[in-house]
Amino acid sequence: MDFYASLSATLDELRRDGLFKSERPILGPQDGRIRIADGAGGTRTLVNLCANNYLGLANHPEIAAAAAAGIESHGFGMASVRFICGTQDIHKALEETIAAYVGCEDAILFAGCFDANGGVFEALLGAEDAIISDSLNHASIIDGVRLCKAKRFRFANGDMGELEDRLREADAAGARFKLIVTDGVFSMDGCVADLRTICDLAERHGALVMVDDCHATGHLGPEGRGTPALTGTLSRVDIVTGTFGKTLGGAMGGFVAARRPVIEMLRQRARPYLFSNSLAPAVVAGSLKAIAIAQGADDRRARLASQTKRFREGLTALGFELLPGETPIIPVMLGEAERAQSLARELDREGVYVAGFFYPVVPLGRARIRTQMSAALTPDDVETALGAFEAAGRRLGAI
Ligand SMILES: *Cc1c(COP(=O)(O)O)cnc(C)c1O
């Protein structure tokens, strides 16, 4: 078959199955309320329940000002990888700052956490080693593990019994080093990894622990230091990966934080670091400001927590089925993809922007609308959203 015809056929199939993803341009900054074109020449405003903008820092004026000042003092672009001529003082400052924030000795920057996870495994482990991975881990971890020659073991999400079985199997297979890897917060379900038990098992079986804390750094735990701080496992986790593209200003950039030799080795061997451009000065300067603001933002964390509680209670009272949890990720379970999409459409009509998730992002029959709370939302926005869920849910017979 002709290549282009084959692509068109596959795209048609995605459309037919309701799995086609389209993008909706926002007319302005990321925020609790966003403006979009109404399709009739005008605009309308939606309450936004699907950004990873947990503390509402994506459009913080001090962060934008710091980014602008970063351009003034350090220019627009680096036009180099880090080790040739792409390292500025502010890159070193951001590495030191993020390392201290997440409780590690040192850190290394990447273009995104996708790249951090893509580079970390291959650079540190070889065919003699084993990686034991939670089945709900992020796609970038799955890809990073694929690029590494280590033996692979998988355990069902959060199943600590299975994790221990896999550790034993890795030993039986003669693994030299074993690395357990987990998301800190699982992005589709909103649950927090049981890092205490994971660290206990790691110690008992002589394994290392890596946590991808993208959905936690900046807003979960004391001072927003993430799930290791939240679960009291700060000094027991070996490697933390994370992003500046979510809570910490939401621009872009990722990092790996760990002990010094780990970071030194990544600077020598991590391919997405060695062969990709250095982070832009504006992003670095803005992210530095974002960490400072996030660390002191107990007021925003309190607002986020109270809105999370109110929205969860409100949806439950309306009769929606939620996944349990305490994070600002609140998944509304709807079963079939079609129902999730219909509800998303109806919510849009009611002035609320949500994203439906369905197979293959989540298991078949477990389609959902993933709502995310944000300190950028006002209590009024949360009530508006609940009213919209009630109206839309009733119209569709979902409640
Ligand atoms: C968002 C996310 C990533 C990717 O981070 P980027 O910085 O956007 O590349 C990786 N892992 C997890 C768990 C994420 O949620």
The ligand as an ORCA input file, in Angstrom:
! r2SCAN-3c Opt
* xyz 0 1
  C       5.169     15.220     32.515
  C       5.940     14.041     32.888
  C       7.156     13.734     32.283
  C       7.709     14.543     31.143
  O       8.183     15.767     31.617
  P       8.581     16.918     30.555
  O       9.450     17.826     31.347
  O       7.303     17.526     30.097
  O       9.324     16.252     29.437
  C       7.872     12.644     32.748
  N       7.396     11.865     33.756
  C       6.211     12.118     34.348
  C       5.716     11.234     35.437
  C       5.438     13.198     33.917
  O       4.247     13.427     34.488
*
